[in-house]
């Protein structure tokens, strides 16, 4: 453009248009996105939430700091440093001490190992001697610490890859050599260019339900007793974008979908339709005291609610060898006893023991540890079938970052589905005590391992933290569609989480890693360039005008006068 | 801090031109006008070169060194010589000695070249957080380029303006001029054909520019003597 201008006519025109071009260039220059980082990696921000008005989680999002490899690197100003830690090397006690002593940290970048999806176990080689088995527990402990503290600095998670590994290695070497990265020495600089996190305006959640209507007698189908199969499908974890919750409660969701599929085949034929309605409910808000379950139950017609014979909640049934049935009514209660005997009988046949665990509800306490407690509060007989031995504490075992695909075992899930399906069938067809296998392996009604695997895979890829899912999340649509294939009258119920929880956005970002020069280096370059230009000036003056003129150049005004005279 | 680096690189890239103007007698004879004319001629030449490149070269999607393409590029690069010829012989300047004329034209030419080719990348790149040596090296390259341009202008003025030069020197003058004019192709070959490091290429350019400056100086003073 400049060249075209230059060729054009009058000088005035040229000057004016040149000014315009320069102005344009300035505007363009100011808007050019500078992105020449050594590495750009996806990072997942830690959860930030308010619970009953108290702030929890990581309270900041913006990172623009030098990198360091530990909390105790001599000479580095940690308040202006982001510490990179591989997650299996994190010392929670140390972090806690640091936090309690109110010392500031520029940020924390936690590196998840490359084989994190496999739990560091089944990676094939035996290279994981320091991470065998106990690593997920450590991560879970770290996660609980992160979730239940108010952390005043940004915390990010990233998956390890070649670039991050090489950067970390460099940083460790520099730190070990006593050259921590600061403004005066240069080094690696980590930048996450996001604005500070904003509140998620309305944290919505979605309950999904579907019916299998029982055989009509004389009366209407709504009058039939109903058995509800319930599983909560959403998760909560230290990083919302990583909380896929394969075991808690992906396994329950898979089991529910497979049960819906199996019973839909029986209910498709009026000869095999039982005099029971089956209600399948996928509830949201599970981590938040089963908030969604409570709303879901409240949304039912009084008559429908009263017709619920019992509700069976499925929770974390993907890992444990033996099952527990958690109830809030005493185990001697005949209804409870019936459900328990039913399941335990079937389980015994496949070599699984089912233990009954009784935990009373404390109505005055807002904490709801199990989903069935919400049913019990509505005086509906209910039990939770789970692999967990005791009631988890608040926001624990709700599908955190350590709960990944490897934590749900396909065969265990399939086996548990079979136990539930068989016991349910015995109950609704009145086959108790008879040695009939309805869902025998190899028959057309057998539990389908590929189906289980497929859904576990999908759920293990999909973070499901309710406030960040939104109403139109693909996973909700997928579950709804799947349920609609097998059951009737599928409907969604949208609602907003109550105000005790408040969430903040920015759960994913991009981290740019720059290698920056230090101020000292820049000063040195300035001196070098300056002296180069100075020497050049001297040499040119001496060679072209001679040494006398050089001296004269420093006394120019008098020498000019002399010439003028 | 990175703006600091930008200023450092800019000083290295454009400083020598200013120093050259200030330190040599060019400033005393007020040759800014000649420099600007040369710069304008440069802009025109570059436009024609661009049109030619766009017409005769097909898009270089490959990074490799394509021989025929490079020959074509070198031929088009000779348009620079034509432009210099135009600036040296066709334009009229207020009475300015031949020695200063070629310097002014070479300086204006090199400055325009630096401005067009280096300012925008410098502004975009050197302000970034990531530190690379590239922009400092490009600044050094600009220095070499200044020397080359002034050499070419000097040799051009010998070829076209000086009538009574020793006949024995004529082929040497032409050979040197040809060498300087093909320098962009040579560096391009080093970079793409031999895959030299950028730092090595710049080092070569600096060494070559010094050598050419020496040769040109010898030739120029040899031609000066008889007159």
Interface residues (C-beta under 8 A of the other chain):
Chain A: X2 X3 X4 X6 X7 X25 X29 X32 X34 X35 X36 X37 X38 X183 X186 X189 X191 X512 X514 X515 X516 X517 X519 X522 X525 X526 X529 X530 X532 X533 X536 X537 X538 X540 X541 X544 X545
Chain B: X1 X2 X4 X5 X7 X8 X11 X12 X15 X16 X19 X20 X22 X23 X24 X25 X40 X43 X44 X46 X47 X50 X116 X120 X123 X124 X125 X127 X128 X129 X130 X131 X132 X136 X139
